Amino acid sequence: MKAWSRWQDWALLVAGLYAALSPIWVDGSSGATPSLIILGALTAITSLVSLANPGVVATEWLNALWGVLLFVAPWAITYTQGQGASWTSWVVGVITVALSLTAVPASRAAHGQAIQH
């Protein structure tokens, strides 16, 4: 697999940027803003690493972890009362986990090709 070509990683990059920038247009409590920015930025950064190095399987699992953390953050950090922030966390979290898990097989295949050469 060529670098910068996997659609899941591009979609994860957009999802991460959306989460990181969402405090601009979503009213959230003080706990929502840092969690959305940090987890969104981590998702975007990990997606960029995965785009540049498609054979690194760990980046897909890291993005899945960031997605799970985004999903549980409204309850763990108690910002469920902020509907915009909590729904952003839940939706982006589910999308992140789903896209990450669909990218794992392609990443494993690219990893196997990199080892053979």
Protein Blocks (a to p, Z undefined) as FASTA:
>chain_A
ZZhkafklmmmmmmmmmmmmmmmmpccdfklmmmmmmmmmmmmmmmmmmmmmmmlmklmm
mmmmmmmmmmmmmmmnopmlmmmlmmmmmmmmmmmmmmmmmmmmmmmmmmmmmmmZZ
